[in-house]
Amino acid sequence: MSDTSQPSSAPATADPPPEPEAPQKKPTPRPTDSAWDVYWPKRDDPRANSVRLASFPLILYFWPTLLTFMGCAGLQGLGWVAPTALGWWALSALAFNLLVLVTNLDQKKFLIAVLTLALAGLGIWIGSLKGVTFFSAAYDWLGGLEIMLSTHAYAMVSCLLVVFSLLGLIQPRVDYWRLESNEFVHYVQPFGRDQSIPRQGSTVTREVPDILEFLLSFGGGTLVVRREGQAVARIEHVPFLGKRMKAIERLLGVTRVESA
């Protein structure tokens, strides 16, 4: 009897082919703020890790005068409106912007100013009913003034405002703040970091020192950074600050820990 094993007649089973590996998903990059966010804040993204904003020069509030003078130049060139009416429009816009510069009307002062103007208008109306000639004489005197500017004067003032506005728009691009979860950093390009404030122990509040500036900057205001009750940084004349506050509050509600 032989102990030699006979080969099996059954066919050998082949190993199953390896299953293809599932493609690994690349991690979604964490969005960061853009240098252009200082001009127009983008929609708040919960994944964003910083907010960028800047203080604008006072030329920011002169856009009503700029638009009015540009419109007066075009309308006077077309001859559609009387020159004296255009002159009063331009003067009124300039006077309004000068009022914004020389006054600081917070909520209380703004309400008092509106009530004062309403009472003054009511007093003038009652005086006219009583036959007081002072107000009618003053109105006739103002109506007789011929406030006129040439088309070239409107155009040149518009060009000057455009040039100064562009110069003012350059400043926030090179001088801005970057609010992060762990620190608030002030940058001055091309030098880089100018000031750093630790997030721990700091509070951020929004102030509206002037209602007119608030309206002209589309919900703007001042962002104040405090430590131990002392204001260590004031970022003034920030446009669209109300729209940025949601992102700022969300960002500062989380402290990010980075490992070396």
Sequence and secondary structure as in RCSB ss.txt:
>XXXX:A:sequence
MSDTSQPSSAPATADPPPEPEAPQKKPTPRPTDSAWDVYWPKRDDPRANSVRLASFPLILYFWPTLLTFMGCAGL
QGLGWVAPTALGWWALSALAFNLLVLVTNLDQKKFLIAVLTLALAGLGIWIGSLKGVTFFSAAYDWLGGLEIMLS
THAYAMVSCLLVVFSLLGLIQPRVDYWRLESNEFVHYVQPFGRDQSIPRQGSTVTREVPDILEFLLSFGGGTLVV
RREGQAVARIEHVPFLGKRMKAIERLLGVTRVESA
>XXXX:A:secstr
         S                        GGGGTS     TT  EEEE    GGGGGHHHHHHHHHHHHH
HHHT S HHHHHHHHHHHHHHHHHHHH    HHHHHHHHHHHHHHHHHHHHHHHTT HHHHHHHHHHHH      
HHHHHHHHHHHHHHHHHHHHHHHHEEEEEESSEEEEEETTTEEEEEEESTTEEEEEE   HHHHHHTTS EEEEE
EETTEEEEEEEEETTHHHHHHHHHHHHT       
